Amino acid sequence: MNSLNDEPKVEAITVVLVEDDAPTLWRLQDALTKAGYQVRAAGTLTEARACLAQGAPRVLLTDLQLPDGHGVDLIRETRQRFPDTEIMVISILGDEESVISAITVGATGYLLKDAFPTDIAATVRDLVAGHSPISASIARFIVRRTQNTPEPPPGPALNTAKLTPREIDILWGIAKGFSYAEIASHLGLSRQTVPGHIKNIYRKLEVHTRGEAVFEAVQQGLIKL
């Protein structure tokens, strides 16, 4: 019989962890391994590519400033090769160029090291469940950027992608960071039907990630954050 203090074990999930600061890498790897994740660790872009050559990870956690390159290149390559991999940035870089570049090429979460959560295992679980963990200051920056975008002229939404009302509702749920199960419950749908709707949304918007879908929908005036 398990004791009351036993930690619940998560399903074995492969994580590629890329961090060039050795103490930080060790701390994160230790926490993830103890939580039951299978971790492949890398300290450089070259080592990260070698880890990815072993097969698609469920999650990629990567810094942006690496000794032999930039994490944005790794995010782009991973998104192209492994569309289903969840990607989260862990970085000290919170400037506009870094944030927008990472999200545009495929990152689904963005955490600053100075605001990093104490429970990395829980953060990865949230990522896999369909949430997009984002540091508060980054979220505020994205909101301000959206608010500073000129309002479209009065009239019907552009909707050049011809999204259905149901797809727009689901897209709004994605923008708010809801999981597939939460979106299904809110809209009275079967949990199994939501991924199909999301694939249609991605196809119509010609995007590959939640971040790209939300950005394109905001640009078209389909949703407001």
TORKOL-4160 file (C-alpha; in steps of 0.2 Angstrom, whole numbers, padded with zeros to 4 digits, m for minus):
225
<pt num="1" X="0000" Y="0000" Z="0000"/>
<pt num="2" X="0007" Y="0017" Z="m0005"/>
<pt num="3" X="0010" Y="0030" Z="0009"/>
<pt num="4" X="0001" Y="0046" Z="0009"/>
<pt num="5" X="0017" Y="0055" Z="0005"/>
<pt num="6" X="0020" Y="0046" Z="m0011"/>
<pt num="7" X="0021" Y="0057" Z="m0026"/>
<pt num="8" X="0009" Y="0052" Z="m0040"/>
<pt num="9" X="0018" Y="0045" Z="m0055"/>
<pt num="10" X="0015" Y="0053" Z="m0072"/>
<pt num="11" X="0015" Y="0042" Z="m0088"/>
<pt num="12" X="0032" Y="0041" Z="m0095"/>
<pt num="13" X="0034" Y="0056" Z="m0107"/>
<pt num="14" X="0050" Y="0060" Z="m0116"/>
<pt num="15" X="0058" Y="0077" Z="m0113"/>
<pt num="16" X="0072" Y="0085" Z="m0122"/>
<pt num="17" X="0080" Y="0098" Z="m0111"/>
<pt num="18" X="0092" Y="0110" Z="m0118"/>
<pt num="19" X="0101" Y="0122" Z="m0106"/>
<pt num="20" X="0119" Y="0127" Z="m0107"/>
<pt num="21" X="0121" Y="0132" Z="m0088"/>
<pt num="22" X="0126" Y="0116" Z="m0080"/>
<pt num="23" X="0119" Y="0119" Z="m0062"/>
<pt num="24" X="0102" Y="0124" Z="m0070"/>
<pt num="25" X="0102" Y="0109" Z="m0082"/>
<pt num="26" X="0106" Y="0097" Z="m0067"/>
<pt num="27" X="0092" Y="0105" Z="m0056"/>
<pt num="28" X="0079" Y="0104" Z="m0070"/>
<pt num="29" X="0084" Y="0086" Z="m0076"/>
<pt num="30" X="0084" Y="0080" Z="m0058"/>
<pt num="31" X="0066" Y="0087" Z="m0055"/>
<pt num="32" X="0059" Y="0080" Z="m0071"/>
<pt num="33" X="0067" Y="0063" Z="m0069"/>
<pt num="34" X="0061" Y="0061" Z="m0051"/>
<pt num="35" X="0043" Y="0065" Z="m0057"/>
<pt num="36" X="0044" Y="0050" Z="m0069"/>
<pt num="37" X="0049" Y="0059" Z="m0086"/>
<pt num="38" X="0062" Y="0052" Z="m0098"/>
<pt num="39" X="0074" Y="0066" Z="m0100"/>
<pt num="40" X="0087" Y="0068" Z="m0114"/>
<pt num="41" X="0099" Y="0083" Z="m0108"/>
<pt num="42" X="0109" Y="0094" Z="m0120"/>
<pt num="43" X="0120" Y="0109" Z="m0116"/>
<pt num="44" X="0123" Y="0115" Z="m0134"/>
<pt num="45" X="0113" Y="0116" Z="m0151"/>
<pt num="46" X="0124" Y="0102" Z="m0158"/>
<pt num="47" X="0120" Y="0090" Z="m0143"/>
<pt num="48" X="0101" Y="0095" Z="m0144"/>
<pt num="49" X="0101" Y="0090" Z="m0162"/>
<pt num="50" X="0109" Y="0073" Z="m0158"/>
<pt num="51" X="0095" Y="0071" Z="m0144"/>
<pt num="52" X="0082" Y="0074" Z="m0157"/>
<pt num="53" X="0090" Y="0062" Z="m0169"/>
<pt num="54" X="0085" Y="0048" Z="m0157"/>
<pt num="55" X="0066" Y="0051" Z="m0161"/>
<pt num="56" X="0052" Y="0063" Z="m0158"/>
<pt num="57" X="0051" Y="0069" Z="m0140"/>
<pt num="58" X="0034" Y="0073" Z="m0132"/>
<pt num="59" X="0041" Y="0089" Z="m0125"/>
<pt num="60" X="0056" Y="0101" Z="m0130"/>
<pt num="61" X="0061" Y="0113" Z="m0116"/>
<pt num="62" X="0075" Y="0125" Z="m0123"/>
<pt num="63" X="0085" Y="0140" Z="m0118"/>
<pt num="64" X="0087" Y="0153" Z="m0132"/>
<pt num="65" X="0106" Y="0158" Z="m0130"/>
<pt num="66" X="0116" Y="0143" Z="m0133"/>
<pt num="67" X="0135" Y="0142" Z="m0135"/>
<pt num="68" X="0135" Y="0136" Z="m0153"/>
<pt num="69" X="0118" Y="0144" Z="m0160"/>
<pt num="70" X="0101" Y="0151" Z="m0156"/>
<pt num="71" X="0086" Y="0141" Z="m0148"/>
<pt num="72" X="0075" Y="0149" Z="m0161"/>
<pt num="73" X="0083" Y="0138" Z="m0175"/>
<pt num="74" X="0081" Y="0123" Z="m0164"/>
<pt num="75" X="0062" Y="0127" Z="m0161"/>
<pt num="76" X="0060" Y="0129" Z="m0180"/>
<pt num="77" X="0068" Y="0113" Z="m0184"/>
<pt num="78" X="0059" Y="0103" Z="m0171"/>
<pt num="79" X="0042" Y="0110" Z="m0176"/>
<pt num="80" X="0045" Y="0106" Z="m0195"/>
<pt num="81" X="0051" Y="0088" Z="m0190"/>
<pt num="82" X="0039" Y="0084" Z="m0176"/>
<pt num="83" X="0023" Y="0094" Z="m0177"/>
<pt num="84" X="0016" Y="0086" Z="m0162"/>
<pt num="85" X="0030" Y="0090" Z="m0150"/>
<pt num="86" X="0026" Y="0103" Z="m0137"/>
<pt num="87" X="0039" Y="0116" Z="m0136"/>
<pt num="88" X="0042" Y="0128" Z="m0122"/>
<pt num="89" X="0056" Y="0142" Z="m0120"/>
<pt num="90" X="0065" Y="0144" Z="m0104"/>
<pt num="91" X="0076" Y="0160" Z="m0105"/>
<pt num="92" X="0082" Y="0176" Z="m0098"/>
<pt num="93" X="0077" Y="0184" Z="m0114"/>
<pt num="94" X="0061" Y="0193" Z="m0113"/>
<pt num="95" X="0063" Y="0206" Z="m0127"/>
<pt num="96" X="0050" Y="0208" Z="m0141"/>
<pt num="97" X="0061" Y="0200" Z="m0154"/>
<pt num="98" X="0065" Y="0185" Z="m0144"/>
<pt num="99" X="0047" Y="0182" Z="m0139"/>
<pt num="100" X="0039" Y="0185" Z="m0156"/>
<pt num="101" X="0052" Y="0175" Z="m0165"/>
<pt num="102" X="0050" Y="0160" Z="m0153"/>
<pt num="103" X="0031" Y="0160" Z="m0154"/>
<pt num="104" X="0031" Y="0162" Z="m0173"/>
<pt num="105" X="0042" Y="0147" Z="m0177"/>
<pt num="106" X="0033" Y="0136" Z="m0165"/>
<pt num="107" X="0035" Y="0138" Z="m0146"/>
<pt num="108" X="0019" Y="0135" Z="m0136"/>
<pt num="109" X="0025" Y="0141" Z="m0120"/>
<pt num="110" X="0037" Y="0155" Z="m0114"/>
<pt num="111" X="0044" Y="0156" Z="m0096"/>
<pt num="112" X="0057" Y="0168" Z="m0090"/>
<pt num="113" X="0071" Y="0161" Z="m0079"/>
<pt num="114" X="0068" Y="0175" Z="m0065"/>
<pt num="115" X="0050" Y="0169" Z="m0064"/>
<pt num="116" X="0052" Y="0151" Z="m0066"/>
<pt num="117" X="0039" Y="0140" Z="m0057"/>
<pt num="118" X="0046" Y="0129" Z="m0043"/>
<pt num="119" X="0037" Y="0114" Z="m0049"/>
<pt num="120" X="0044" Y="0111" Z="m0067"/>
<pt num="121" X="0035" Y="0094" Z="m0068"/>
<pt num="122" X="0018" Y="0102" Z="m0065"/>
<pt num="123" X="0022" Y="0115" Z="m0079"/>
<pt num="124" X="0026" Y="0101" Z="m0091"/>
<pt num="125" X="0010" Y="0092" Z="m0087"/>
<pt num="126" X="0001" Y="0108" Z="m0091"/>
<pt num="127" X="0010" Y="0109" Z="m0107"/>
<pt num="128" X="0006" Y="0092" Z="m0112"/>
<pt num="129" X="m0013" Y="0094" Z="m0107"/>
<pt num="130" X="m0014" Y="0108" Z="m0120"/>
<pt num="131" X="m0011" Y="0124" Z="m0109"/>
<pt num="132" X="0002" Y="0137" Z="m0114"/>
<pt num="133" X="0013" Y="0141" Z="m0099"/>
<pt num="134" X="0018" Y="0160" Z="m0101"/>
<pt num="135" X="0027" Y="0171" Z="m0088"/>
<pt num="136" X="0016" Y="0185" Z="m0082"/>
<pt num="137" X="0027" Y="0199" Z="m0089"/>
<pt num="138" X="0027" Y="0190" Z="m0106"/>
<pt num="139" X="0008" Y="0188" Z="m0106"/>
<pt num="140" X="0006" Y="0207" Z="m0102"/>
<pt num="141" X="0018" Y="0211" Z="m0116"/>
<pt num="142" X="0008" Y="0201" Z="m0128"/>
<pt num="143" X="m0008" Y="0209" Z="m0122"/>
<pt num="144" X="m0001" Y="0226" Z="m0124"/>
<pt num="145" X="0005" Y="0222" Z="m0142"/>
<pt num="146" X="m0012" Y="0216" Z="m0146"/>
<pt num="147" X="m0020" Y="0232" Z="m0139"/>
<pt num="148" X="m0008" Y="0243" Z="m0148"/>
<pt num="149" X="m0013" Y="0235" Z="m0165"/>
<pt num="150" X="m0025" Y="0247" Z="m0174"/>
<pt num="151" X="m0043" Y="0241" Z="m0173"/>
<pt num="152" X="m0051" Y="0235" Z="m0189"/>
<pt num="153" X="m0064" Y="0246" Z="m0197"/>
<pt num="154" X="m0082" Y="0243" Z="m0191"/>
<pt num="155" X="m0091" Y="0229" Z="m0200"/>
<pt num="156" X="m0091" Y="0210" Z="m0201"/>
<pt num="157" X="m0075" Y="0201" Z="m0196"/>
<pt num="158" X="m0063" Y="0198" Z="m0210"/>
<pt num="159" X="m0063" Y="0179" Z="m0208"/>
<pt num="160" X="m0054" Y="0176" Z="m0225"/>
<pt num="161" X="m0051" Y="0158" Z="m0218"/>
<pt num="162" X="m0069" Y="0154" Z="m0218"/>
<pt num="163" X="m0070" Y="0148" Z="m0201"/>
<pt num="164" X="m0086" Y="0141" Z="m0194"/>
<pt num="165" X="m0094" Y="0149" Z="m0178"/>
<pt num="166" X="m0089" Y="0133" Z="m0169"/>
<pt num="167" X="m0071" Y="0134" Z="m0175"/>
<pt num="168" X="m0070" Y="0152" Z="m0169"/>
<pt num="169" X="m0077" Y="0147" Z="m0152"/>
<pt num="170" X="m0064" Y="0133" Z="m0151"/>
<pt num="171" X="m0050" Y="0146" Z="m0156"/>
<pt num="172" X="m0055" Y="0157" Z="m0142"/>
<pt num="173" X="m0053" Y="0143" Z="m0130"/>
<pt num="174" X="m0036" Y="0140" Z="m0137"/>
<pt num="175" X="m0031" Y="0158" Z="m0135"/>
<pt num="176" X="m0037" Y="0158" Z="m0117"/>
<pt num="177" X="m0025" Y="0143" Z="m0113"/>
<pt num="178" X="m0039" Y="0130" Z="m0110"/>
<pt num="179" X="m0036" Y="0112" Z="m0112"/>
<pt num="180" X="m0045" Y="0101" Z="m0125"/>
<pt num="181" X="m0056" Y="0094" Z="m0111"/>
<pt num="182" X="m0060" Y="0111" Z="m0105"/>
<pt num="183" X="m0065" Y="0117" Z="m0122"/>
<pt num="184" X="m0076" Y="0102" Z="m0125"/>
<pt num="185" X="m0085" Y="0104" Z="m0108"/>
<pt num="186" X="m0087" Y="0123" Z="m0111"/>
<pt num="187" X="m0095" Y="0120" Z="m0128"/>
<pt num="188" X="m0104" Y="0104" Z="m0125"/>
<pt num="189" X="m0093" Y="0094" Z="m0137"/>
<pt num="190" X="m0086" Y="0077" Z="m0136"/>
<pt num="191" X="m0067" Y="0077" Z="m0130"/>
<pt num="192" X="m0063" Y="0067" Z="m0145"/>
<pt num="193" X="m0070" Y="0079" Z="m0158"/>
<pt num="194" X="m0060" Y="0094" Z="m0153"/>
<pt num="195" X="m0043" Y="0089" Z="m0161"/>
<pt num="196" X="m0052" Y="0087" Z="m0177"/>
<pt num="197" X="m0059" Y="0104" Z="m0176"/>
<pt num="198" X="m0042" Y="0111" Z="m0172"/>
<pt num="199" X="m0034" Y="0102" Z="m0187"/>
<pt num="200" X="m0047" Y="0111" Z="m0198"/>
<pt num="201" X="m0043" Y="0127" Z="m0190"/>
<pt num="202" X="m0024" Y="0125" Z="m0193"/>
<pt num="203" X="m0027" Y="0120" Z="m0211"/>
<pt num="204" X="m0039" Y="0135" Z="m0215"/>
<pt num="205" X="m0027" Y="0147" Z="m0206"/>
<pt num="206" X="m0012" Y="0139" Z="m0214"/>
<pt num="207" X="m0003" Y="0138" Z="m0197"/>
<pt num="208" X="0005" Y="0124" Z="m0187"/>
<pt num="209" X="0004" Y="0129" Z="m0169"/>
<pt num="210" X="m0008" Y="0136" Z="m0156"/>
<pt num="211" X="0002" Y="0152" Z="m0155"/>
<pt num="212" X="0002" Y="0155" Z="m0174"/>
<pt num="213" X="m0017" Y="0151" Z="m0175"/>
<pt num="214" X="m0021" Y="0164" Z="m0161"/>
<pt num="215" X="m0009" Y="0177" Z="m0169"/>
<pt num="216" X="m0018" Y="0175" Z="m0186"/>
<pt num="217" X="m0035" Y="0175" Z="m0178"/>
<pt num="218" X="m0032" Y="0191" Z="m0169"/>
<pt num="219" X="m0024" Y="0199" Z="m0185"/>
<pt num="220" X="m0041" Y="0194" Z="m0194"/>
<pt num="221" X="m0051" Y="0201" Z="m0180"/>
<pt num="222" X="m0059" Y="0184" Z="m0177"/>
<pt num="223" X="m0056" Y="0185" Z="m0158"/>
<pt num="224" X="m0050" Y="0197" Z="m0145"/>
<pt num="225" X="m0038" Y="0193" Z="m0131"/>
